Amino acid sequence: HAFWSEEFSSKFIEILNSIYDLDETKNLLWENIYIQHLDELSMKIRKYADDVIFEFDTFDELRAFDTDYVENTHSQILKSVSLKLNCKERDIVEVLSYKDINNAASGFTFKVDGKSYKYSYEDQKIQKMV
């Protein structure tokens, strides 16, 4: 959880504009870029108790935290996937996004009954992976 002042944001945007298109920065998180520019970017820390803010890196982590997402993912795409594969939404696990060569989100991989699949946002198709 981070709050950025207008001054911090302006400086960070300036840095991002100068490095955004570089191959070595494609997969960096904002925190990595911040760490590389500590001398230029001033940020204060405000700590929260562990039970105030939660971070989820995967859909499975969200489901473990909030079991409402096990039966109903609240995703039209996953609802469609479950219909096409004749399974329940709870059967769709290990959902991980993937990016195209331009580093834009282009779909996700997932498993159903131990079988791996790939879903493409562009053509909205499910492909079974070998």
N, CA, C and O atoms as a GROMACS GRO file, in nm:
protein
  520
    1HIS      N    1   0.084  -0.117   0.000
    1HIS     CA    2   0.000   0.000   0.000
    1HIS      C    3   0.089   0.124   0.000
    1HIS      O    4   0.176   0.139   0.086
    2ALA      N    5   0.068   0.210  -0.096
    2ALA     CA    6   0.150   0.330  -0.105
    2ALA      C    7   0.065   0.449  -0.146
    2ALA      O    8  -0.026   0.437  -0.228
    3PHE      N    9   0.095   0.564  -0.088
    3PHE     CA   10   0.032   0.689  -0.128
    3PHE      C   11   0.142   0.776  -0.187
    3PHE      O   12   0.246   0.797  -0.125
    4TRP      N   13   0.118   0.828  -0.306
    4TRP     CA   14   0.219   0.910  -0.373
    4TRP      C   15   0.174   1.056  -0.375
    4TRP      O   16   0.062   1.087  -0.414
    5SER      N   17   0.263   1.143  -0.332
    5SER     CA   18   0.234   1.286  -0.339
    5SER      C   19   0.243   1.330  -0.485
    5SER      O   20   0.293   1.257  -0.570
    6GLU      N   21   0.196   1.449  -0.513
    6GLU     CA   22   0.205   1.502  -0.650
    6GLU      C   23   0.351   1.517  -0.691
    6GLU      O   24   0.387   1.488  -0.806
    7GLU      N   25   0.435   1.560  -0.598
    7GLU     CA   26   0.578   1.576  -0.627
    7GLU      C   27   0.644   1.441  -0.660
    7GLU      O   28   0.717   1.429  -0.758
    8PHE      N   29   0.616   1.341  -0.578
    8PHE     CA   30   0.670   1.207  -0.602
    8PHE      C   31   0.621   1.154  -0.738
    8PHE      O   32   0.700   1.103  -0.817
    9SER      N   33   0.491   1.167  -0.763
    9SER     CA   34   0.432   1.118  -0.887
    9SER      C   35   0.495   1.182  -1.009
    9SER      O   36   0.527   1.114  -1.107
   10SER      N   37   0.513   1.312  -1.005
   10SER     CA   38   0.573   1.383  -1.118
   10SER      C   39   0.714   1.333  -1.147
   10SER      O   40   0.750   1.309  -1.262
   11LYS      N   41   0.793   1.317  -1.042
   11LYS     CA   42   0.930   1.269  -1.059
   11LYS      C   43   0.931   1.124  -1.107
   11LYS      O   44   1.012   1.088  -1.192
   12PHE      N   45   0.843   1.042  -1.053
   12PHE     CA   46   0.837   0.902  -1.092
   12PHE      C   47   0.795   0.888  -1.239
   12PHE      O   48   0.850   0.805  -1.312
   13ILE      N   49   0.700   0.967  -1.282
   13ILE     CA   50   0.657   0.966  -1.423
   13ILE      C   51   0.773   1.005  -1.514
   13ILE      O   52   0.792   0.946  -1.620
   14GLU      N   53   0.849   1.103  -1.472
   14GLU     CA   54   0.968   1.146  -1.547
   14GLU      C   55   1.066   1.029  -1.563
   14GLU      O   56   1.118   1.005  -1.672
   15ILE      N   57   1.090   0.958  -1.455
   15ILE     CA   58   1.180   0.841  -1.459
   15ILE      C   59   1.122   0.732  -1.547
   15ILE      O   60   1.192   0.674  -1.630
   16LEU      N   61   0.994   0.703  -1.530
   16LEU     CA   62   0.930   0.600  -1.612
   16LEU      C   63   0.938   0.631  -1.760
   16LEU      O   64   0.967   0.544  -1.842
   17ASN      N   65   0.912   0.755  -1.795
   17ASN     CA   66   0.919   0.795  -1.936
   17ASN      C   67   1.059   0.773  -1.995
   17ASN      O   68   1.072   0.746  -2.114
   18SER      N   69   1.161   0.786  -1.912
   18SER     CA   70   1.297   0.771  -1.962
   18SER      C   71   1.342   0.625  -1.975
   18SER      O   72   1.437   0.596  -2.047
   19ILE      N   73   1.274   0.533  -1.905
   19ILE     CA   74   1.319   0.392  -1.907
   19ILE      C   75   1.213   0.294  -1.955
   19ILE      O   76   1.243   0.175  -1.970
   20TYR      N   77   1.093   0.338  -1.979
   20TYR     CA   78   0.980   0.248  -2.005
   20TYR      C   79   1.003   0.152  -2.120
   20TYR      O   80   0.968   0.034  -2.110
   21ASP      N   81   1.061   0.197  -2.227
   21ASP     CA   82   1.076   0.114  -2.346
   21ASP      C   83   1.203   0.028  -2.348
   21ASP      O   84   1.229  -0.040  -2.447
   22LEU      N   85   1.280   0.030  -2.242
   22LEU     CA   86   1.403  -0.049  -2.236
   22LEU      C   87   1.371  -0.196  -2.206
   22LEU      O   88   1.285  -0.224  -2.123
   23ASP      N   89   1.440  -0.287  -2.274
   23ASP     CA   90   1.417  -0.430  -2.251
   23ASP      C   91   1.438  -0.470  -2.105
   23ASP      O   92   1.363  -0.551  -2.051
   24GLU      N   93   1.539  -0.412  -2.042
   24GLU     CA   94   1.572  -0.452  -1.905
   24GLU      C   95   1.470  -0.405  -1.801
   24GLU      O   96   1.474  -0.449  -1.686
   25THR      N   97   1.379  -0.316  -1.839
   25THR     CA   98   1.278  -0.269  -1.743
   25THR      C   99   1.139  -0.325  -1.770
   25THR      O  100   1.047  -0.297  -1.694
   26LYS      N  101   1.123  -0.403  -1.875
   26LYS     CA  102   0.991  -0.454  -1.913
   26LYS      C  103   0.915  -0.522  -1.800
   26LYS      O  104   0.796  -0.498  -1.781
   27ASN      N  105   0.983  -0.606  -1.727
   27ASN     CA  106   0.915  -0.687  -1.626
   27ASN      C  107   0.936  -0.638  -1.483
   27ASN      O  108   0.906  -0.710  -1.388
   28LEU      N  109   0.988  -0.518  -1.467
   28LEU     CA  110   1.010  -0.466  -1.333
   28LEU      C  111   0.881  -0.415  -1.270
   28LEU      O  112   0.795  -0.359  -1.338
   29LEU      N  113   0.868  -0.436  -1.143
   29LEU     CA  114   0.759  -0.378  -1.066
   29LEU      C  115   0.797  -0.235  -1.029
   29LEU      O  116   0.915  -0.200  -1.031
   30TRP      N  117   0.698  -0.154  -0.995
   30TRP     CA  118   0.728  -0.014  -0.961
   30TRP      C  119   0.825  -0.007  -0.844
   30TRP      O  120   0.908   0.084  -0.836
   31GLU      N  121   0.815  -0.104  -0.751
   31GLU     CA  122   0.904  -0.104  -0.634
   31GLU      C  123   1.051  -0.117  -0.676
   31GLU      O  124   1.138  -0.055  -0.616
   32ASN      N  125   1.076  -0.200  -0.778
   32ASN     CA  126   1.214  -0.218  -0.826
   32ASN      C  127   1.270  -0.089  -0.883
   32ASN      O  128   1.386  -0.055  -0.860
   33ILE      N  129   1.188  -0.018  -0.956
   33ILE     CA  130   1.231   0.109  -1.015
   33ILE      C  131   1.253   0.212  -0.904
   33ILE      O  132   1.350   0.288  -0.907
   34TYR      N  133   1.164   0.213  -0.807
   34TYR     CA  134   1.179   0.304  -0.693
   34TYR      C  135   1.312   0.279  -0.622
   34TYR      O  136   1.385   0.374  -0.592
   35ILE      N  137   1.343   0.154  -0.595
   35ILE     CA  138   1.468   0.119  -0.525
   35ILE      C  139   1.590   0.166  -0.603
   35ILE      O  140   1.689   0.209  -0.544
   36GLN      N  141   1.582   0.158  -0.736
   36GLN     CA  142   1.695   0.203  -0.819
   36GLN      C  143   1.711   0.355  -0.817
   36GLN      O  144   1.814   0.406  -0.860
   37HIS      N  145   1.611   0.426  -0.768
   37HIS     CA  146   1.613   0.573  -0.770
   37HIS      C  147   1.586   0.633  -0.632
   37HIS      O  148   1.526   0.740  -0.621
   38LEU      N  149   1.631   0.565  -0.529
   38LEU     CA  150   1.609   0.613  -0.392
   38LEU      C  151   1.664   0.753  -0.370
   38LEU      O  152   1.606   0.831  -0.294
   39ASP      N  153   1.775   0.784  -0.435
   39ASP     CA  154   1.836   0.916  -0.416
   39ASP      C  155   1.753   1.029  -0.478
   39ASP      O  156   1.771   1.146  -0.443
   40GLU      N  157   1.663   0.994  -0.569
   40GLU     CA  158   1.580   1.095  -0.637
   40GLU      C  159   1.436   1.099  -0.587
   40GLU      O  160   1.367   1.200  -0.603
   41LEU      N  161   1.391   0.990  -0.526
   41LEU     CA  162   1.250   0.978  -0.487
   41LEU      C  163   1.238   0.965  -0.335
   41LEU      O  164   1.291   0.872  -0.275
   42SER      N  165   1.168   1.059  -0.274
   42SER     CA  166   1.150   1.057  -0.130
   42SER      C  167   1.010   1.004  -0.098
   42SER      O  168   0.909   1.054  -0.148
   43MET      N  169   1.008   0.901  -0.013
   43MET     CA  170   0.880   0.842   0.025
   43MET      C  171   0.884   0.812   0.174
   43MET      O  172   0.986   0.764   0.226
   44LYS      N  173   0.775   0.838   0.243
   44LYS     CA  174   0.765   0.807   0.385
   44LYS      C  175   0.691   0.674   0.400
   44LYS      O  176   0.607   0.638   0.318
   45ILE      N  177   0.724   0.603   0.505
   45ILE     CA  178   0.660   0.475   0.533
   45ILE      C  179   0.556   0.494   0.643
   45ILE      O  180   0.582   0.559   0.745
   46ARG      N  181   0.441   0.436   0.620
   46ARG     CA  182   0.338   0.429   0.724
   46ARG      C  183   0.301   0.282   0.735
   46ARG      O  184   0.242   0.225   0.644
   47LYS      N  185   0.336   0.223   0.847
   47LYS     CA  186   0.312   0.080   0.867
   47LYS      C  187   0.168   0.057   0.913
   47LYS      O  188   0.112   0.136   0.989
   48TYR      N  189   0.112  -0.053   0.866
   48TYR     CA  190  -0.022  -0.095   0.905
   48TYR      C  191  -0.013  -0.231   0.972
   48TYR      O  192   0.080  -0.307   0.946
   49ALA      N  193  -0.108  -0.261   1.055
   49ALA     CA  194  -0.113  -0.395   1.117
   49ALA      C  195  -0.134  -0.498   1.006
   49ALA      O  196  -0.192  -0.468   0.902
   50ASP      N  197  -0.087  -0.618   1.031
   50ASP     CA  198  -0.094  -0.724   0.930
   50ASP      C  199  -0.237  -0.756   0.885
   50ASP      O  200  -0.257  -0.807   0.775
   51ASP      N  201  -0.335  -0.726   0.969
   51ASP     CA  202  -0.473  -0.761   0.933
   51ASP      C  203  -0.552  -0.644   0.872
   51ASP      O  204  -0.674  -0.648   0.866
   52VAL      N  205  -0.482  -0.540   0.826
   52VAL     CA  206  -0.548  -0.423   0.769
   52VAL      C  207  -0.546  -0.425   0.617
   52VAL      O  208  -0.648  -0.401   0.552
   53ILE      N  209  -0.430  -0.452   0.560
   53ILE     CA  210  -0.414  -0.453   0.414
   53ILE      C  211  -0.361  -0.589   0.372
   53ILE      O  212  -0.264  -0.639   0.429
   54PHE      N  213  -0.424  -0.648   0.272
   54PHE     CA  214  -0.384  -0.779   0.224
   54PHE      C  215  -0.342  -0.769   0.078
   54PHE      O  216  -0.403  -0.696   0.000
   55GLU      N  217  -0.240  -0.842   0.041
   55GLU     CA  218  -0.192  -0.844  -0.097
   55GLU      C  219  -0.205  -0.985  -0.150
   55GLU      O  220  -0.168  -1.082  -0.084
   56PHE      N  221  -0.258  -0.995  -0.272
   56PHE     CA  222  -0.275  -1.126  -0.336
   56PHE      C  223  -0.202  -1.124  -0.469
   56PHE      O  224  -0.225  -1.037  -0.553
   57ASP      N  225  -0.113  -1.220  -0.486
   57ASP     CA  226  -0.039  -1.229  -0.612
   57ASP      C  227  -0.105  -1.324  -0.710
   57ASP      O  228  -0.076  -1.319  -0.830
   58THR      N  229  -0.192  -1.410  -0.661
   58THR     CA  230  -0.260  -1.505  -0.749
   58THR      C  231  -0.408  -1.512  -0.712
   58THR      O  232  -0.449  -1.473  -0.602
   59PHE      N  233  -0.484  -1.563  -0.805
   59PHE     CA  234  -0.627  -1.582  -0.782
   59PHE      C  235  -0.650  -1.687  -0.673
   59PHE      O  236  -0.743  -1.676  -0.594
   60ASP      N  237  -0.564  -1.789  -0.670
   60ASP     CA  238  -0.576  -1.892  -0.567
   60ASP      C  239  -0.554  -1.834  -0.428
   60ASP      O  240  -0.619  -1.878  -0.333
   61GLU      N  241  -0.464  -1.737  -0.413
   61GLU     CA  242  -0.443  -1.671  -0.284
   61GLU      C  243  -0.568  -1.594  -0.242
   61GLU      O  244  -0.605  -1.594  -0.125
   62LEU      N  245  -0.632  -1.526  -0.338
   62LEU     CA  246  -0.757  -1.455  -0.309
   62LEU      C  247  -0.864  -1.553  -0.262
   62LEU      O  248  -0.936  -1.526  -0.166
   63ARG      N  249  -0.875  -1.666  -0.331
   63ARG     CA  250  -0.975  -1.766  -0.294
   63ARG      C  251  -0.949  -1.822  -0.154
   63ARG      O  252  -1.044  -1.850  -0.080
   64ALA      N  253  -0.823  -1.840  -0.117
   64ALA     CA  254  -0.790  -1.891   0.016
   64ALA      C  255  -0.832  -1.789   0.123
   64ALA      O  256  -0.873  -1.827   0.232
   65PHE      N  257  -0.821  -1.661   0.090
   65PHE     CA  258  -0.857  -1.554   0.183
   65PHE      C  259  -1.008  -1.535   0.190
   65PHE      O  260  -1.066  -1.523   0.298
   66ASP      N  261  -1.072  -1.531   0.073
   66ASP     CA  262  -1.216  -1.506   0.064
   66ASP      C  263  -1.281  -1.619  -0.014
   66ASP      O  264  -1.281  -1.620  -0.137
   67THR      N  265  -1.337  -1.713   0.059
   67THR     CA  266  -1.391  -1.834  -0.004
   67THR      C  267  -1.513  -1.807  -0.092
   67THR      O  268  -1.556  -1.896  -0.165
   68ASP      N  269  -1.569  -1.687  -0.088
   68ASP     CA  270  -1.679  -1.652  -0.180
   68ASP      C  271  -1.634  -1.666  -0.325
   68ASP      O  272  -1.716  -1.693  -0.413
   69TYR      N  273  -1.503  -1.646  -0.350
   69TYR     CA  274  -1.452  -1.652  -0.488
   69TYR      C  275  -1.429  -1.795  -0.537
   69TYR      O  276  -1.395  -1.815  -0.654
   70VAL      N  277  -1.447  -1.894  -0.450
   70VAL     CA  278  -1.430  -2.033  -0.492
   70VAL      C  279  -1.542  -2.074  -0.586
   70VAL      O  280  -1.517  -2.127  -0.694
   71GLU      N  281  -1.665  -2.049  -0.546
   71GLU     CA  282  -1.781  -2.089  -0.627
   71GLU      C  283  -1.818  -1.986  -0.732
   71GLU      O  284  -1.867  -2.021  -0.839
   72ASN      N  285  -1.795  -1.857  -0.701
   72ASN     CA  286  -1.833  -1.750  -0.792
   72ASN      C  287  -1.714  -1.655  -0.806
   72ASN      O  288  -1.687  -1.576  -0.715
   73THR      N  289  -1.645  -1.662  -0.918
   73THR     CA  290  -1.525  -1.582  -0.938
   73THR      C  291  -1.555  -1.436  -0.968
   73THR      O  292  -1.465  -1.351  -0.963
   74HIS      N  293  -1.679  -1.405  -0.998
   74HIS     CA  294  -1.719  -1.270  -1.037
   74HIS      C  295  -1.650  -1.228  -1.167
   74HIS      O  296  -1.631  -1.108  -1.192
   75SER      N  297  -1.615  -1.324  -1.249
   75SER     CA  298  -1.548  -1.297  -1.376
   75SER      C  299  -1.630  -1.357  -1.490
   75SER      O  300  -1.656  -1.477  -1.493
   76GLN      N  301  -1.671  -1.272  -1.583
   76GLN     CA  302  -1.747  -1.322  -1.698
   76GLN      C  303  -1.661  -1.418  -1.781
   76GLN      O  304  -1.713  -1.514  -1.838
   77ILE      N  305  -1.532  -1.391  -1.788
   77ILE     CA  306  -1.444  -1.479  -1.865
   77ILE      C  307  -1.437  -1.617  -1.802
   77ILE      O  308  -1.450  -1.717  -1.872
   78LEU      N  309  -1.417  -1.624  -1.670
   78LEU     CA  310  -1.410  -1.755  -1.605
   78LEU      C  311  -1.544  -1.826  -1.605
   78LEU      O  312  -1.548  -1.949  -1.608
   79LYS      N  313  -1.652  -1.752  -1.601
   79LYS     CA  314  -1.785  -1.814  -1.615
   79LYS      C  315  -1.797  -1.878  -1.753
   79LYS      O  316  -1.847  -1.990  -1.766
   80SER      N  317  -1.751  -1.807  -1.855
   80SER     CA  318  -1.753  -1.860  -1.992
   80SER      C  319  -1.664  -1.983  -2.006
   80SER      O  320  -1.703  -2.082  -2.069
   81VAL      N  321  -1.546  -1.977  -1.946
   81VAL     CA  322  -1.454  -2.092  -1.949
   81VAL      C  323  -1.519  -2.213  -1.884
   81VAL      O  324  -1.511  -2.324  -1.938
   82SER      N  325  -1.583  -2.194  -1.770
   82SER     CA  326  -1.646  -2.307  -1.701
   82SER      C  327  -1.758  -2.368  -1.785
   82SER      O  328  -1.776  -2.490  -1.785
   83LEU      N  329  -1.833  -2.286  -1.858
   83LEU     CA  330  -1.938  -2.338  -1.946
   83LEU      C  331  -1.877  -2.416  -2.063
   83LEU      O  332  -1.924  -2.525  -2.097
   84LYS      N  333  -1.773  -2.360  -2.124
   84LYS     CA  334  -1.710  -2.427  -2.239
   84LYS      C  335  -1.644  -2.558  -2.201
   84LYS      O  336  -1.643  -2.653  -2.280
   85LEU      N  337  -1.587  -2.565  -2.081
   85LEU     CA  338  -1.518  -2.687  -2.037
   85LEU      C  339  -1.609  -2.777  -1.952
   85LEU      O  340  -1.566  -2.881  -1.902
   86ASN      N  341  -1.735  -2.735  -1.938
   86ASN     CA  342  -1.833  -2.813  -1.862
   86ASN      C  343  -1.781  -2.848  -1.722
   86ASN      O  344  -1.781  -2.963  -1.679
   87CYS      N  345  -1.736  -2.743  -1.653
   87CYS     CA  346  -1.686  -2.761  -1.516
   87CYS      C  347  -1.742  -2.650  -1.429
   87CYS      O  348  -1.806  -2.557  -1.478
   88LYS      N  349  -1.718  -2.661  -1.302
   88LYS     CA  350  -1.758  -2.556  -1.207
   88LYS      C  351  -1.645  -2.452  -1.200
   88LYS      O  352  -1.530  -2.484  -1.229
   89GLU      N  353  -1.679  -2.330  -1.163
   89GLU     CA  354  -1.575  -2.226  -1.148
   89GLU      C  355  -1.470  -2.268  -1.046
   89GLU      O  356  -1.353  -2.234  -1.062
   90ARG      N  357  -1.510  -2.341  -0.942
   90ARG     CA  358  -1.414  -2.386  -0.840
   90ARG      C  359  -1.309  -2.480  -0.896
   90ARG      O  360  -1.202  -2.496  -0.838
   91ASP      N  361  -1.339  -2.545  -1.012
   91ASP     CA  362  -1.245  -2.639  -1.074
   91ASP      C  363  -1.134  -2.568  -1.150
   91ASP      O  364  -1.033  -2.630  -1.184
   92ILE      N  365  -1.151  -2.440  -1.176
   92ILE     CA  366  -1.050  -2.361  -1.248
   92ILE      C  367  -0.949  -2.310  -1.146
   92ILE      O  368  -0.981  -2.226  -1.062
   93VAL      N  369  -0.827  -2.362  -1.153
   93VAL     CA  370  -0.725  -2.330  -1.053
   93VAL      C  371  -0.594  -2.290  -1.121
   93VAL      O  372  -0.578  -2.304  -1.242
   94GLU      N  373  -0.501  -2.241  -1.041
   94GLU     CA  374  -0.369  -2.201  -1.088
   94GLU      C  375  -0.377  -2.102  -1.205
   94GLU      O  376  -0.307  -2.116  -1.305
   95VAL      N  377  -0.463  -2.004  -1.190
   95VAL     CA  378  -0.483  -1.900  -1.292
   95VAL      C  379  -0.366  -1.803  -1.286
   95VAL      O  380  -0.342  -1.738  -1.184
   96LEU      N  381  -0.292  -1.794  -1.397
   96LEU     CA  382  -0.176  -1.705  -1.404
   96LEU      C  383  -0.179  -1.628  -1.536
   96LEU      O  384  -0.197  -1.687  -1.642
   97SER      N  385  -0.161  -1.498  -1.529
   97SER     CA  386  -0.164  -1.416  -1.650
   97SER      C  387  -0.035  -1.433  -1.729
   97SER      O  388   0.069  -1.471  -1.675
   98TYR      N  389  -0.044  -1.406  -1.858
   98TYR     CA  390   0.075  -1.401  -1.942
   98TYR      C  391   0.067  -1.278  -2.031
   98TYR      O  392  -0.041  -1.223  -2.056
   99LYS      N  393   0.183  -1.236  -2.079
   99LYS     CA  394   0.192  -1.114  -2.159
   99LYS      C  395   0.240  -1.145  -2.300
   99LYS      O  396   0.302  -1.248  -2.326
  100ASP      N  397   0.210  -1.052  -2.392
  100ASP     CA  398   0.258  -1.067  -2.529
  100ASP      C  399   0.398  -1.005  -2.541
  100ASP      O  400   0.455  -0.962  -2.441
  101ILE      N  401   0.451  -1.001  -2.662
  101ILE     CA  402   0.588  -0.950  -2.682
  101ILE      C  403   0.599  -0.802  -2.650
  101ILE      O  404   0.710  -0.752  -2.630
  102ASN      N  405   0.487  -0.730  -2.644
  102ASN     CA  406   0.487  -0.588  -2.609
  102ASN      C  407   0.462  -0.566  -2.460
  102ASN      O  408   0.443  -0.453  -2.416
  103ASN      N  409   0.464  -0.674  -2.384
  103ASN     CA  410   0.447  -0.669  -2.240
  103ASN      C  411   0.305  -0.630  -2.198
  103ASN      O  412   0.283  -0.582  -2.086
  104ALA      N  413   0.209  -0.652  -2.286
  104ALA     CA  414   0.068  -0.624  -2.255
  104ALA      C  415   0.000  -0.754  -2.216
  104ALA      O  416   0.029  -0.860  -2.272
  105ALA      N  417  -0.090  -0.746  -2.120
  105ALA     CA  418  -0.165  -0.866  -2.080
  105ALA      C  419  -0.238  -0.922  -2.200
  105ALA      O  420  -0.312  -0.851  -2.267
  106SER      N  421  -0.217  -1.050  -2.228
  106SER     CA  422  -0.284  -1.106  -2.344
  106SER      C  423  -0.364  -1.232  -2.314
  106SER      O  424  -0.428  -1.288  -2.403
  107GLY      N  425  -0.360  -1.278  -2.189
  107GLY     CA  426  -0.439  -1.395  -2.153
  107GLY      C  427  -0.393  -1.455  -2.022
  107GLY      O  428  -0.323  -1.391  -1.944
  108PHE      N  429  -0.434  -1.579  -2.000
  108PHE     CA  430  -0.393  -1.647  -1.877
  108PHE      C  431  -0.390  -1.796  -1.900
  108PHE      O  432  -0.457  -1.849  -1.989
  109THR      N  433  -0.311  -1.863  -1.818
  109THR     CA  434  -0.309  -2.008  -1.817
  109THR      C  435  -0.382  -2.055  -1.692
  109THR      O  436  -0.396  -1.980  -1.595
  110PHE      N  437  -0.428  -2.178  -1.695
  110PHE     CA  438  -0.501  -2.232  -1.580
  110PHE      C  439  -0.508  -2.383  -1.592
  110PHE      O  440  -0.470  -2.441  -1.694
  111LYS      N  441  -0.557  -2.446  -1.487
  111LYS     CA  442  -0.575  -2.591  -1.488
  111LYS      C  443  -0.718  -2.625  -1.447
  111LYS      O  444  -0.781  -2.557  -1.367
  112VAL      N  445  -0.766  -2.734  -1.507
  112VAL     CA  446  -0.893  -2.794  -1.470
  112VAL      C  447  -0.869  -2.944  -1.467
  112VAL      O  448  -0.824  -3.003  -1.566
  113ASP      N  449  -0.897  -3.006  -1.355
  113ASP     CA  450  -0.875  -3.151  -1.339
  113ASP      C  451  -0.734  -3.193  -1.380
  113ASP      O  452  -0.717  -3.297  -1.443
  114GLY      N  453  -0.635  -3.114  -1.344
  114GLY     CA  454  -0.496  -3.149  -1.371
  114GLY      C  455  -0.450  -3.123  -1.514
  114GLY      O  456  -0.333  -3.142  -1.545
  115LYS      N  457  -0.541  -3.079  -1.600
  115LYS     CA  458  -0.506  -3.049  -1.739
  115LYS      C  459  -0.481  -2.899  -1.753
  115LYS      O  460  -0.553  -2.818  -1.695
  116SER      N  461  -0.378  -2.864  -1.830
  116SER     CA  462  -0.339  -2.723  -1.847
  116SER      C  463  -0.403  -2.663  -1.971
  116SER      O  464  -0.412  -2.727  -2.076
  117TYR      N  465  -0.447  -2.537  -1.957
  117TYR     CA  466  -0.510  -2.464  -2.066
  117TYR      C  467  -0.453  -2.323  -2.074
  117TYR      O  468  -0.388  -2.273  -1.983
  118LYS      N  469  -0.482  -2.262  -2.188
  118LYS     CA  470  -0.440  -2.124  -2.212
  118LYS      C  471  -0.561  -2.051  -2.270
  118LYS      O  472  -0.625  -2.099  -2.363
  119TYR      N  473  -0.591  -1.934  -2.214
  119TYR     CA  474  -0.702  -1.852  -2.265
  119TYR      C  475  -0.643  -1.724  -2.323
  119TYR      O  476  -0.563  -1.656  -2.259
  120SER      N  477  -0.684  -1.692  -2.446
  120SER     CA  478  -0.637  -1.571  -2.515
  120SER      C  479  -0.745  -1.464  -2.511
  120SER      O  480  -0.859  -1.488  -2.550
  121TYR      N  481  -0.709  -1.344  -2.463
  121TYR     CA  482  -0.805  -1.234  -2.462
  121TYR      C  483  -0.842  -1.191  -2.604
  121TYR      O  484  -0.955  -1.151  -2.630
  122GLU      N  485  -0.746  -1.199  -2.694
  122GLU     CA  486  -0.768  -1.150  -2.830
  122GLU      C  487  -0.878  -1.226  -2.903
  122GLU      O  488  -0.971  -1.166  -2.956
  123ASP      N  489  -0.867  -1.359  -2.904
  123ASP     CA  490  -0.967  -1.436  -2.978
  123ASP      C  491  -1.067  -1.508  -2.886
  123ASP      O  492  -1.157  -1.578  -2.933
  124GLN      N  493  -1.051  -1.490  -2.756
  124GLN     CA  494  -1.141  -1.548  -2.655
  124GLN      C  495  -1.152  -1.700  -2.668
  124GLN      O  496  -1.257  -1.758  -2.646
  125LYS      N  497  -1.040  -1.762  -2.704
  125LYS     CA  498  -1.039  -1.908  -2.723
  125LYS      C  499  -0.958  -1.975  -2.612
  125LYS      O  500  -0.864  -1.919  -2.556
  126ILE      N  501  -0.998  -2.098  -2.584
  126ILE     CA  502  -0.927  -2.182  -2.488
  126ILE      C  503  -0.847  -2.284  -2.566
  126ILE      O  504  -0.899  -2.350  -2.656
  127GLN      N  505  -0.721  -2.295  -2.532
  127GLN     CA  506  -0.634  -2.390  -2.599
  127GLN      C  507  -0.579  -2.487  -2.495
  127GLN      O  508  -0.525  -2.445  -2.392
  128LYS      N  509  -0.593  -2.618  -2.521
  128LYS     CA  510  -0.536  -2.716  -2.430
  128LYS      C  511  -0.387  -2.721  -2.453
  128LYS      O  512  -0.341  -2.727  -2.567
  129MET      N  513  -0.311  -2.719  -2.345
  129MET     CA  514  -0.166  -2.722  -2.354
  129MET      C  515  -0.116  -2.865  -2.336
  129MET      O  516  -0.176  -2.944  -2.263
  130VAL      N  517  -0.008  -2.895  -2.401
  130VAL     CA  518   0.048  -3.030  -2.393
  130VAL      C  519   0.151  -3.038  -2.284
  130VAL      O  520   0.209  -3.144  -2.262
   0.00000   0.00000   0.00000
